[in-house]
Amino acid sequence: MSLLARKIRLIMKLRKSGITDTAVLGAIERVPREAFIPPMFHDQAYEDTALPIGCHQTISQPLTVAMMTQELRVNDRHKVLEIGTGSGYQASILSRLCRRVYSIERHRPLLAMAEQRFNELRVRNITCKAADGMKGWIEQAPFDRIIVTAAASAEPPEMLMAQMSIGGIMILPMGRDKSSQFIYRITRTETGYDTEKLMPTRFVPLLPNVARNEPEPPDTTIADAINAGETQAVGADADDGDDSFFFSAAPALQPV
């Protein structure tokens, strides 16, 4: 089966699994996932599965990316902070939906490769840095939306909460272990914060500081992606999570 056919099959599966936002589906259709994974996994680019990207991290399964993006309720006026650049895929999806993405990654080798992909794909509205994501990006705060792609243990980081604008939304996984993790949506109001428990998930833990002394992960470029199959429409993306939602086909998601 060709990459294009696999992509069409994936989009249909996302629709059946509750992804109803046409802007989110359009972004997933236009961003070439194969450009964000090592060449050895290109034949699995449009399977609904997480794949390794190096530094003991993975690119999230497409349903995870789609669900978190849909629940973020982002629009083209928003400034978005992403914690965990990872492969760059989630930031690239967001870049098609918002005004600007600021993305923080603690693994320098992953960040370097993500920035290379953004350059090759001509994505101009993503700004990245290597830093402690738990501290956010004070110089650019406040943010209309924040998305975290690693699991906080029990409470969202206070510094991230403080960097949300009034009316802003944060999507993040929380749980003391992978068996008890859920995705939460936190909305900042004039008087405090409203929290909604959305759906079960599995992510690697959210860690402080910048990782040190790491080997370079396997390389992949846009040329690799094209050589592996059909040329895809390239778009304007971290998914540090070893993650997996537990959904059956359903018309829509409801908070639990």
Secondary structure as UniProt FT lines:
FT   HELIX           3..16
FT   TURN            17..18
FT   HELIX           22..30
FT   HELIX           33..36
FT   HELIX           39..44
FT   TURN            45..46
FT   STRAND          51..54
FT   TURN            55..56
FT   STRAND          57..59
FT   HELIX           62..72
FT   TURN            76..77
FT   STRAND          79..83
FT   TURN            86..87
FT   HELIX           89..95
FT   TURN            96..97
FT   STRAND          100..105
FT   HELIX           108..120
FT   TURN            121..122
FT   STRAND          126..130
FT   HELIX           133..135
FT   HELIX           138..140
FT   STRAND          143..148
FT   STRAND          151..152
FT   HELIX           158..162
FT   STRAND          164..174
FT   HELIX           178..180
FT   STRAND          182..188
FT   STRAND          193..200
FT   HELIX           222..228
//
